[in-house]
Amino acid sequence: MSIEDRAKATAQNIEGKVQAAVGEITGDPKDKAEGEAKQAQAEATHAREDVKDAMKDAID
Protein backbone atom coordinates (compact mmCIF):
# COMPACT_ATOMS: atom_id res chain seq x y z
CA MET A 1 0.00 0.00 0.00
CA SER A 2 1.36 3.34 -0.96
CA ILE A 3 0.20 5.98 1.45
CA GLU A 4 1.52 8.67 -0.89
CA ASP A 5 -0.58 7.37 -3.80
CA ARG A 6 -3.67 7.18 -1.62
CA ALA A 7 -3.09 10.71 -0.30
CA LYS A 8 -2.68 12.06 -3.83
CA ALA A 9 -5.84 10.27 -4.93
CA THR A 10 -7.77 11.67 -1.97
CA ALA A 11 -6.54 15.18 -2.78
CA GLN A 12 -7.51 14.67 -6.41
CA ASN A 13 -10.95 13.47 -5.36
CA ILE A 14 -11.50 16.57 -3.22
CA GLU A 15 -10.27 18.81 -6.02
CA GLY A 16 -12.66 17.09 -8.41
CA LYS A 17 -15.60 17.52 -6.06
CA VAL A 18 -14.88 21.22 -5.69
CA GLN A 19 -14.45 21.69 -9.43
CA ALA A 20 -17.67 19.80 -10.19
CA ALA A 21 -19.57 21.85 -7.60
CA VAL A 22 -18.24 25.11 -9.05
CA GLY A 23 -19.24 23.94 -12.52
CA GLU A 24 -22.71 23.12 -11.24
CA ILE A 25 -23.10 26.51 -9.55
CA THR A 26 -21.75 28.52 -12.48
CA GLY A 27 -23.49 26.39 -15.09
CA ASP A 28 -20.21 25.47 -16.77
CA PRO A 29 -20.57 21.90 -18.06
CA LYS A 30 -16.85 21.66 -18.90
CA ASP A 31 -15.80 22.35 -15.30
CA LYS A 32 -18.39 19.92 -14.01
CA ALA A 33 -17.24 17.18 -16.40
CA GLU A 34 -13.57 17.74 -15.60
CA GLY A 35 -14.33 17.57 -11.88
CA GLU A 36 -16.24 14.32 -12.29
CA ALA A 37 -13.38 12.90 -14.37
CA LYS A 38 -10.90 13.73 -11.60
CA GLN A 39 -13.14 11.95 -9.10
CA ALA A 40 -13.32 8.87 -11.33
CA GLN A 41 -9.55 8.84 -11.73
CA ALA A 42 -9.12 9.07 -7.95
CA GLU A 43 -11.52 6.14 -7.49
CA ALA A 44 -9.49 4.10 -9.96
CA THR A 45 -6.30 4.87 -8.07
CA HIS A 46 -7.89 3.75 -4.80
CA ALA A 47 -9.12 0.55 -6.46
CA ARG A 48 -5.64 -0.16 -7.85
CA GLU A 49 -4.13 0.30 -4.40
CA ASP A 50 -6.77 -2.04 -2.93
CA VAL A 51 -5.79 -4.70 -5.48
CA LYS A 52 -2.10 -4.24 -4.62
CA ASP A 53 -2.91 -4.64 -0.92
CA ALA A 54 -4.96 -7.78 -1.55
CA MET A 55 -2.22 -9.34 -3.65
CA LYS A 56 0.38 -8.53 -1.00
CA ASP A 57 -1.81 -10.06 1.71
CA ALA A 58 -2.32 -13.19 -0.40
CA ILE A 59 1.42 -13.59 -0.88
CA ASP A 60 2.13 -13.11 2.82
mmCIF file of the N, C-alpha and C atoms, coordinates in Angstrom:
data_MODEL
# 
_entry.id   MODEL 
# 
loop_
_atom_site.group_PDB 
_atom_site.id 
_atom_site.type_symbol 
_atom_site.label_atom_id 
_atom_site.label_alt_id 
_atom_site.label_comp_id 
_atom_site.label_asym_id 
_atom_site.label_entity_id 
_atom_site.label_seq_id 
_atom_site.pdbx_PDB_ins_code 
_atom_site.Cartn_x 
_atom_site.Cartn_y 
_atom_site.Cartn_z 
_atom_site.occupancy 
_atom_site.B_iso_or_equiv 
_atom_site.pdbx_formal_charge 
_atom_site.auth_seq_id 
_atom_site.auth_comp_id 
_atom_site.auth_asym_id 
_atom_site.auth_atom_id 
_atom_site.pdbx_PDB_model_num 
ATOM 1   N N  . MET A 1 1  ? 0.852   -1.168  0.000   1.00 0.00 ? 1  MET A N  1 
ATOM 2   C CA . MET A 1 1  ? 0.000   0.000   0.000   1.00 0.00 ? 1  MET A CA 1 
ATOM 3   C C  . MET A 1 1  ? 0.897   1.230   0.000   1.00 0.00 ? 1  MET A C  1 
ATOM 4   N N  . SER A 1 2  ? 0.603   2.098   -0.892  1.00 0.00 ? 2  SER A N  1 
ATOM 5   C CA . SER A 1 2  ? 1.359   3.337   -0.962  1.00 0.00 ? 2  SER A CA 1 
ATOM 6   C C  . SER A 1 2  ? 0.521   4.465   -0.371  1.00 0.00 ? 2  SER A C  1 
ATOM 7   N N  . ILE A 1 3  ? 0.927   4.890   0.784   1.00 0.00 ? 3  ILE A N  1 
ATOM 8   C CA . ILE A 1 3  ? 0.204   5.975   1.452   1.00 0.00 ? 3  ILE A CA 1 
ATOM 9   C C  . ILE A 1 3  ? 0.256   7.242   0.591   1.00 0.00 ? 3  ILE A C  1 
ATOM 10  N N  . GLU A 1 4  ? 1.389   7.470   -0.059  1.00 0.00 ? 4  GLU A N  1 
ATOM 11  C CA . GLU A 1 4  ? 1.521   8.671   -0.894  1.00 0.00 ? 4  GLU A CA 1 
ATOM 12  C C  . GLU A 1 4  ? 0.519   8.650   -2.046  1.00 0.00 ? 4  GLU A C  1 
ATOM 13  N N  . ASP A 1 5  ? 0.369   7.482   -2.694  1.00 0.00 ? 5  ASP A N  1 
ATOM 14  C CA . ASP A 1 5  ? -0.581  7.374   -3.804  1.00 0.00 ? 5  ASP A CA 1 
ATOM 15  C C  . ASP A 1 5  ? -2.012  7.579   -3.318  1.00 0.00 ? 5  ASP A C  1 
ATOM 16  N N  . ARG A 1 6  ? -2.319  7.011   -2.165  1.00 0.00 ? 6  ARG A N  1 
ATOM 17  C CA . ARG A 1 6  ? -3.672  7.181   -1.622  1.00 0.00 ? 6  ARG A CA 1 
ATOM 18  C C  . ARG A 1 6  ? -3.931  8.637   -1.238  1.00 0.00 ? 6  ARG A C  1 
ATOM 19  N N  . ALA A 1 7  ? -2.938  9.307   -0.673  1.00 0.00 ? 7  ALA A N  1 
ATOM 20  C CA . ALA A 1 7  ? -3.094  10.713  -0.297  1.00 0.00 ? 7  ALA A CA 1 
ATOM 21  C C  . ALA A 1 7  ? -3.292  11.573  -1.535  1.00 0.00 ? 7  ALA A C  1 
ATOM 22  N N  . LYS A 1 8  ? -2.523  11.306  -2.580  1.00 0.00 ? 8  LYS A N  1 
ATOM 23  C CA . LYS A 1 8  ? -2.675  12.060  -3.825  1.00 0.00 ? 8  LYS A CA 1 
ATOM 24  C C  . LYS A 1 8  ? -4.059  11.823  -4.431  1.00 0.00 ? 8  LYS A C  1 
ATOM 25  N N  . ALA A 1 9  ? -4.527  10.587  -4.379  1.00 0.00 ? 9  ALA A N  1 
ATOM 26  C CA . ALA A 1 9  ? -5.841  10.267  -4.927  1.00 0.00 ? 9  ALA A CA 1 
ATOM 27  C C  . ALA A 1 9  ? -6.942  10.954  -4.121  1.00 0.00 ? 9  ALA A C  1 
ATOM 28  N N  . THR A 1 10 ? -6.784  11.002  -2.816  1.00 0.00 ? 10 THR A N  1 
ATOM 29  C CA . THR A 1 10 ? -7.769  11.673  -1.975  1.00 0.00 ? 10 THR A CA 1 
ATOM 30  C C  . THR A 1 10 ? -7.796  13.168  -2.275  1.00 0.00 ? 10 THR A C  1 
ATOM 31  N N  . ALA A 1 11 ? -6.613  13.756  -2.431  1.00 0.00 ? 11 ALA A N  1 
ATOM 32  C CA . ALA A 1 11 ? -6.542  15.180  -2.775  1.00 0.00 ? 11 ALA A CA 1 
ATOM 33  C C  . ALA A 1 11 ? -7.182  15.430  -4.140  1.00 0.00 ? 11 ALA A C  1 
ATOM 34  N N  . GLN A 1 12 ? -6.929  14.531  -5.079  1.00 0.00 ? 12 GLN A N  1 
ATOM 35  C CA . GLN A 1 12 ? -7.507  14.675  -6.411  1.00 0.00 ? 12 GLN A CA 1 
ATOM 36  C C  . GLN A 1 12 ? -9.029  14.543  -6.355  1.00 0.00 ? 12 GLN A C  1 
ATOM 37  N N  . ASN A 1 13 ? -9.511  13.647  -5.513  1.00 0.00 ? 13 ASN A N  1 
ATOM 38  C CA . ASN A 1 13 ? -10.952 13.472  -5.358  1.00 0.00 ? 13 ASN A CA 1 
ATOM 39  C C  . ASN A 1 13 ? -11.596 14.749  -4.808  1.00 0.00 ? 13 ASN A C  1 
ATOM 40  N N  . ILE A 1 14 ? -10.976 15.329  -3.804  1.00 0.00 ? 14 ILE A N  1 
ATOM 41  C CA . ILE A 1 14 ? -11.501 16.565  -3.215  1.00 0.00 ? 14 ILE A CA 1 
ATOM 42  C C  . ILE A 1 14 ? -11.478 17.685  -4.251  1.00 0.00 ? 14 ILE A C  1 
ATOM 43  N N  . GLU A 1 15 ? -10.368 17.787  -4.980  1.00 0.00 ? 15 GLU A N  1 
ATOM 44  C CA . GLU A 1 15 ? -10.267 18.810  -6.021  1.00 0.00 ? 15 GLU A CA 1 
ATOM 45  C C  . GLU A 1 15 ? -11.366 18.627  -7.074  1.00 0.00 ? 15 GLU A C  1 
ATOM 46  N N  . GLY A 1 16 ? -11.619 17.381  -7.436  1.00 0.00 ? 16 GLY A N  1 
ATOM 47  C CA . GLY A 1 16 ? -12.656 17.087  -8.410  1.00 0.00 ? 16 GLY A CA 1 
ATOM 48  C C  . GLY A 1 16 ? -14.038 17.448  -7.909  1.00 0.00 ? 16 GLY A C  1 
ATOM 49  N N  . LYS A 1 17 ? -14.300 17.168  -6.634  1.00 0.00 ? 17 LYS A N  1 
ATOM 50  C CA . LYS A 1 17 ? -15.601 17.515  -6.060  1.00 0.00 ? 17 LYS A CA 1 
ATOM 51  C C  . LYS A 1 17 ? -15.816 19.021  -6.062  1.00 0.00 ? 17 LYS A C  1 
ATOM 52  N N  . VAL A 1 18 ? -14.772 19.765  -5.704  1.00 0.00 ? 18 VAL A N  1 
ATOM 53  C CA . VAL A 1 18 ? -14.878 21.225  -5.689  1.00 0.00 ? 18 VAL A CA 1 
ATOM 54  C C  . VAL A 1 18 ? -15.100 21.735  -7.106  1.00 0.00 ? 18 VAL A C  1 
ATOM 55  N N  . GLN A 1 19 ? -14.327 21.235  -8.054  1.00 0.00 ? 19 GLN A N  1 
ATOM 56  C CA . GLN A 1 19 ? -14.453 21.690  -9.433  1.00 0.00 ? 19 GLN A CA 1 
ATOM 57  C C  . GLN A 1 19 ? -15.837 21.369  -10.001 1.00 0.00 ? 19 GLN A C  1 
ATOM 58  N N  . ALA A 1 20 ? -16.345 20.173  -9.715  1.00 0.00 ? 20 ALA A N  1 
ATOM 59  C CA . ALA A 1 20 ? -17.673 19.799  -10.190 1.00 0.00 ? 20 ALA A CA 1 
ATOM 60  C C  . ALA A 1 20 ? -18.747 20.686  -9.560  1.00 0.00 ? 20 ALA A C  1 
ATOM 61  N N  . ALA A 1 21 ? -18.594 20.993  -8.287  1.00 0.00 ? 21 ALA A N  1 
ATOM 62  C CA . ALA A 1 21 ? -19.566 21.850  -7.605  1.00 0.00 ? 21 ALA A CA 1 
ATOM 63  C C  . ALA A 1 21 ? -19.544 23.266  -8.187  1.00 0.00 ? 21 ALA A C  1 
ATOM 64  N N  . VAL A 1 22 ? -18.350 23.780  -8.453  1.00 0.00 ? 22 VAL A N  1 
ATOM 65  C CA . VAL A 1 22 ? -18.238 25.110  -9.053  1.00 0.00 ? 22 VAL A CA 1 
ATOM 66  C C  . VAL A 1 22 ? -18.876 25.102  -10.441 1.00 0.00 ? 22 VAL A C  1 
ATOM 67  N N  . GLY A 1 23 ? -18.629 24.055  -11.198 1.00 0.00 ? 23 GLY A N  1 
ATOM 68  C CA . GLY A 1 23 ? -19.235 23.936  -12.516 1.00 0.00 ? 23 GLY A CA 1 
ATOM 69  C C  . GLY A 1 23 ? -20.751 23.882  -12.445 1.00 0.00 ? 23 GLY A C  1 
ATOM 70  N N  . GLU A 1 24 ? -21.254 23.206  -11.433 1.00 0.00 ? 24 GLU A N  1 
ATOM 71  C CA . GLU A 1 24 ? -22.710 23.120  -11.240 1.00 0.00 ? 24 GLU A CA 1 
ATOM 72  C C  . GLU A 1 24 ? -23.287 24.492  -10.890 1.00 0.00 ? 24 GLU A C  1 
ATOM 73  N N  . ILE A 1 25 ? -22.610 25.196  -9.995  1.00 0.00 ? 25 ILE A N  1 
ATOM 74  C CA . ILE A 1 25 ? -23.098 26.505  -9.554  1.00 0.00 ? 25 ILE A CA 1 
ATOM 75  C C  . ILE A 1 25 ? -23.036 27.527  -10.686 1.00 0.00 ? 25 ILE A C  1 
ATOM 76  N N  . THR A 1 26 ? -21.925 27.521  -11.418 1.00 0.00 ? 26 THR A N  1 
ATOM 77  C CA . THR A 1 26 ? -21.752 28.519  -12.483 1.00 0.00 ? 26 THR A CA 1 
ATOM 78  C C  . THR A 1 26 ? -22.435 28.113  -13.779 1.00 0.00 ? 26 THR A C  1 
ATOM 79  N N  . GLY A 1 27 ? -22.846 26.861  -13.868 1.00 0.00 ? 27 GLY A N  1 
ATOM 80  C CA . GLY A 1 27 ? -23.492 26.386  -15.090 1.00 0.00 ? 27 GLY A CA 1 
ATOM 81  C C  . GLY A 1 27 ? -22.500 26.044  -16.189 1.00 0.00 ? 27 GLY A C  1 
ATOM 82  N N  . ASP A 1 28 ? -21.252 25.801  -15.800 1.00 0.00 ? 28 ASP A N  1 
ATOM 83  C CA . ASP A 1 28 ? -20.209 25.469  -16.767 1.00 0.00 ? 28 ASP A CA 1 
ATOM 84  C C  . ASP A 1 28 ? -20.087 23.947  -16.877 1.00 0.00 ? 28 ASP A C  1 
ATOM 85  N N  . PRO A 1 29 ? -20.608 23.354  -17.945 1.00 0.00 ? 29 PRO A N  1 
ATOM 86  C CA . PRO A 1 29 ? -20.575 21.898  -18.063 1.00 0.00 ? 29 PRO A CA 1 
ATOM 87  C C  . PRO A 1 29 ? -19.156 21.335  -18.208 1.00 0.00 ? 29 PRO A C  1 
ATOM 88  N N  . LYS A 1 30 ? -18.233 22.134  -18.754 1.00 0.00 ? 30 LYS A N  1 
ATOM 89  C CA . LYS A 1 30 ? -16.848 21.665  -18.904 1.00 0.00 ? 30 LYS A CA 1 
ATOM 90  C C  . LYS A 1 30 ? -16.199 21.475  -17.530 1.00 0.00 ? 30 LYS A C  1 
ATOM 91  N N  . ASP A 1 31 ? -16.355 22.467  -16.651 1.00 0.00 ? 31 ASP A N  1 
ATOM 92  C CA . ASP A 1 31 ? -15.800 22.349  -15.297 1.00 0.00 ? 31 ASP A CA 1 
ATOM 93  C C  . ASP A 1 31 ? -16.409 21.166  -14.561 1.00 0.00 ? 31 ASP A C  1 
ATOM 94  N N  . LYS A 1 32 ? -17.710 21.017  -14.691 1.00 0.00 ? 32 LYS A N  1 
ATOM 95  C CA . LYS A 1 32 ? -18.391 19.916  -14.010 1.00 0.00 ? 32 LYS A CA 1 
ATOM 96  C C  . LYS A 1 32 ? -17.865 18.572  -14.514 1.00 0.00 ? 32 LYS A C  1 
ATOM 97  N N  . ALA A 1 33 ? -17.725 18.437  -15.824 1.00 0.00 ? 33 ALA A N  1 
ATOM 98  C CA . ALA A 1 33 ? -17.241 17.184  -16.402 1.00 0.00 ? 33 ALA A CA 1 
ATOM 99  C C  . ALA A 1 33 ? -15.794 16.899  -16.003 1.00 0.00 ? 33 ALA A C  1 
ATOM 100 N N  . GLU A 1 34 ? -14.960 17.940  -16.012 1.00 0.00 ? 34 GLU A N  1 
ATOM 101 C CA . GLU A 1 34 ? -13.566 17.742  -15.597 1.00 0.00 ? 34 GLU A CA 1 
ATOM 102 C C  . GLU A 1 34 ? -13.483 17.324  -14.127 1.00 0.00 ? 34 GLU A C  1 
ATOM 103 N N  . GLY A 1 35 ? -14.309 17.930  -13.293 1.00 0.00 ? 35 GLY A N  1 
ATOM 104 C CA . GLY A 1 35 ? -14.329 17.569  -11.876 1.00 0.00 ? 35 GLY A CA 1 
ATOM 105 C C  . GLY A 1 35 ? -14.764 16.132  -11.668 1.00 0.00 ? 35 GLY A C  1 
ATOM 106 N N  . GLU A 1 36 ? -15.781 15.711  -12.409 1.00 0.00 ? 36 GLU A N  1 
ATOM 107 C CA . GLU A 1 36 ? -16.241 14.324  -12.292 1.00 0.00 ? 36 GLU A CA 1 
ATOM 108 C C  . GLU A 1 36 ? -15.185 13.352  -12.814 1.00 0.00 ? 36 GLU A C  1 
ATOM 109 N N  . ALA A 1 37 ? -14.444 13.750  -13.835 1.00 0.00 ? 37 ALA A N  1 
ATOM 110 C CA . ALA A 1 37 ? -13.381 12.905  -14.368 1.00 0.00 ? 37 ALA A CA 1 
ATOM 111 C C  . ALA A 1 37 ? -12.260 12.740  -13.343 1.00 0.00 ? 37 ALA A C  1 
ATOM 112 N N  . LYS A 1 38 ? -11.926 13.807  -12.643 1.00 0.00 ? 38 LYS A N  1 
ATOM 113 C CA . LYS A 1 38 ? -10.898 13.731  -11.596 1.00 0.00 ? 38 LYS A CA 1 
ATOM 114 C C  . LYS A 1 38 ? -11.347 12.783  -10.483 1.00 0.00 ? 38 LYS A C  1 
ATOM 115 N N  . GLN A 1 39 ? -12.630 12.844  -10.148 1.00 0.00 ? 39 GLN A N  1 
ATOM 116 C CA . GLN A 1 39 ? -13.144 11.950  -9.105  1.00 0.00 ? 39 GLN A CA 1 
ATOM 117 C C  . GLN A 1 39 ? -13.051 10.491  -9.548  1.00 0.00 ? 39 GLN A C  1 
ATOM 118 N N  . ALA A 1 40 ? -13.385 10.237  -10.804 1.00 0.00 ? 40 ALA A N  1 
ATOM 119 C CA . ALA A 1 40 ? -13.320 8.868   -11.329 1.00 0.00 ? 40 ALA A CA 1 
ATOM 120 C C  . ALA A 1 40 ? -11.885 8.363   -11.346 1.00 0.00 ? 40 ALA A C  1 
ATOM 121 N N  . GLN A 1 41 ? -10.953 9.233   -11.707 1.00 0.00 ? 41 GLN A N  1 
ATOM 122 C CA . GLN A 1 41 ? -9.550  8.835   -11.729 1.00 0.00 ? 41 GLN A CA 1 
ATOM 123 C C  . GLN A 1 41 ? -9.063  8.526   -10.310 1.00 0.00 ? 41 GLN A C  1 
ATOM 124 N N  . ALA A 1 42 ? -9.500  9.311   -9.347  1.00 0.00 ? 42 ALA A N  1 
ATOM 125 C CA . ALA A 1 42 ? -9.122  9.072   -7.954  1.00 0.00 ? 42 ALA A CA 1 
ATOM 126 C C  . ALA A 1 42 ? -9.686  7.737   -7.472  1.00 0.00 ? 42 ALA A C  1 
ATOM 127 N N  . GLU A 1 43 ? -10.925 7.433   -7.859  1.00 0.00 ? 43 GLU A N  1 
ATOM 128 C CA . GLU A 1 43 ? -11.522 6.143   -7.490  1.00 0.00 ? 43 GLU A CA 1 
ATOM 129 C C  . GLU A 1 43 ? -10.719 4.991   -8.075  1.00 0.00 ? 43 GLU A C  1 
ATOM 130 N N  . ALA A 1 44 ? -10.277 5.146   -9.311  1.00 0.00 ? 44 ALA A N  1 
ATOM 131 C CA . ALA A 1 44 ? -9.488  4.100   -9.959  1.00 0.00 ? 44 ALA A CA 1 
ATOM 132 C C  . ALA A 1 44 ? -8.160  3.900   -9.241  1.00 0.00 ? 44 ALA A C  1 
ATOM 133 N N  . THR A 1 45 ? -7.559  4.980   -8.803  1.00 0.00 ? 45 THR A N  1 
ATOM 134 C CA . THR A 1 45 ? -6.298  4.871   -8.065  1.00 0.00 ? 45 THR A CA 1 
ATOM 135 C C  . THR A 1 45 ? -6.511  4.130   -6.756  1.00 0.00 ? 45 THR A C  1 
ATOM 136 N N  . HIS A 1 46 ? -7.589  4.453   -6.051  1.00 0.00 ? 46 HIS A N  1 
ATOM 137 C CA . HIS A 1 46 ? -7.890  3.746   -4.799  1.00 0.00 ? 46 HIS A CA 1 
ATOM 138 C C  . HIS A 1 46 ? -8.142  2.256   -5.069  1.00 0.00 ? 46 HIS A C  1 
ATOM 139 N N  . ALA A 1 47 ? -8.847  1.947   -6.125  1.00 0.00 ? 47 ALA A N  1 
ATOM 140 C CA . ALA A 1 47 ? -9.123  0.550   -6.462  1.00 0.00 ? 47 ALA A CA 1 
ATOM 141 C C  . ALA A 1 47 ? -7.828  -0.188  -6.779  1.00 0.00 ? 47 ALA A C  1 
ATOM 142 N N  . ARG A 1 48 ? -6.932  0.466   -7.526  1.00 0.00 ? 48 ARG A N  1 
ATOM 143 C CA . ARG A 1 48 ? -5.643  -0.157  -7.854  1.00 0.00 ? 48 ARG A CA 1 
ATOM 144 C C  . ARG A 1 48 ? -4.847  -0.442  -6.584  1.00 0.00 ? 48 ARG A C  1 
ATOM 145 N N  . GLU A 1 49 ? -4.847  0.502   -5.658  1.00 0.00 ? 49 GLU A N  1 
ATOM 146 C CA . GLU A 1 49 ? -4.132  0.303   -4.398  1.00 0.00 ? 49 GLU A CA 1 
ATOM 147 C C  . GLU A 1 49 ? -4.769  -0.823  -3.579  1.00 0.00 ? 49 GLU A C  1 
ATOM 148 N N  . ASP A 1 50 ? -6.093  -0.944  -3.626  1.00 0.00 ? 50 ASP A N  1 
ATOM 149 C CA . ASP A 1 50 ? -6.773  -2.037  -2.933  1.00 0.00 ? 50 ASP A CA 1 
ATOM 150 C C  . ASP A 1 50 ? -6.342  -3.392  -3.504  1.00 0.00 ? 50 ASP A C  1 
ATOM 151 N N  . VAL A 1 51 ? -6.221  -3.462  -4.832  1.00 0.00 ? 51 VAL A N  1 
ATOM 152 C CA . VAL A 1 51 ? -5.788  -4.703  -5.480  1.00 0.00 ? 51 VAL A CA 1 
ATOM 153 C C  . VAL A 1 51 ? -4.356  -5.025  -5.068  1.00 0.00 ? 51 VAL A C  1 
ATOM 154 N N  . LYS A 1 52 ? -3.493  -4.032  -5.051  1.00 0.00 ? 52 LYS A N  1 
ATOM 155 C CA . LYS A 1 52 ? -2.102  -4.243  -4.623  1.00 0.00 ? 52 LYS A CA 1 
ATOM 156 C C  . LYS A 1 52 ? -2.066  -4.791  -3.197  1.00 0.00 ? 52 LYS A C  1 
ATOM 157 N N  . ASP A 1 53 ? -2.878  -4.191  -2.310  1.00 0.00 ? 53 ASP A N  1 
ATOM 158 C CA . ASP A 1 53 ? -2.909  -4.639  -0.915  1.00 0.00 ? 53 ASP A CA 1 
ATOM 159 C C  . ASP A 1 53 ? -3.393  -6.089  -0.818  1.00 0.00 ? 53 ASP A C  1 
ATOM 160 N N  . ALA A 1 54 ? -4.414  -6.414  -1.577  1.00 0.00 ? 54 ALA A N  1 
ATOM 161 C CA . ALA A 1 54 ? -4.961  -7.777  -1.551  1.00 0.00 ? 54 ALA A CA 1 
ATOM 162 C C  . ALA A 1 54 ? -3.934  -8.786  -2.054  1.00 0.00 ? 54 ALA A C  1 
ATOM 163 N N  . MET A 1 55 ? -3.233  -8.427  -3.118  1.00 0.00 ? 55 MET A N  1 
ATOM 164 C CA . MET A 1 55 ? -2.216  -9.336  -3.652  1.00 0.00 ? 55 MET A CA 1 
ATOM 165 C C  . MET A 1 55 ? -1.078  -9.517  -2.644  1.00 0.00 ? 55 MET A C  1 
ATOM 166 N N  . LYS A 1 56 ? -0.684  -8.452  -1.998  1.00 0.00 ? 56 LYS A N  1 
ATOM 167 C CA . LYS A 1 56 ? 0.384   -8.528  -0.999  1.00 0.00 ? 56 LYS A CA 1 
ATOM 168 C C  . LYS A 1 56 ? -0.049  -9.417  0.163   1.00 0.00 ? 56 LYS A C  1 
ATOM 169 N N  . ASP A 1 57 ? -1.293  -9.244  0.617   1.00 0.00 ? 57 ASP A N  1 
ATOM 170 C CA . ASP A 1 57 ? -1.809  -10.060 1.713   1.00 0.00 ? 57 ASP A CA 1 
ATOM 171 C C  . ASP A 1 57 ? -1.872  -11.537 1.310   1.00 0.00 ? 57 ASP A C  1 
ATOM 172 N N  . ALA A 1 58 ? -2.226  -11.806 0.071   1.00 0.00 ? 58 ALA A N  1 
ATOM 173 C CA . ALA A 1 58 ? -2.322  -13.191 -0.399  1.00 0.00 ? 58 ALA A CA 1 
ATOM 174 C C  . ALA A 1 58 ? -0.941  -13.834 -0.460  1.00 0.00 ? 58 ALA A C  1 
ATOM 175 N N  . ILE A 1 59 ? 0.058   -13.059 -0.804  1.00 0.00 ? 59 ILE A N  1 
ATOM 176 C CA . ILE A 1 59 ? 1.418   -13.590 -0.881  1.00 0.00 ? 59 ILE A CA 1 
ATOM 177 C C  . ILE A 1 59 ? 1.970   -13.839 0.514   1.00 0.00 ? 59 ILE A C  1 
ATOM 178 N N  . ASP A 1 60 ? 1.652   -12.946 1.445   1.00 0.00 ? 60 ASP A N  1 
ATOM 179 C CA . ASP A 1 60 ? 2.127   -13.106 2.823   1.00 0.00 ? 60 ASP A CA 1 
ATOM 180 C C  . ASP A 1 60 ? 1.388   -14.232 3.447   1.00 0.00 ? 60 ASP A C  1 
# 
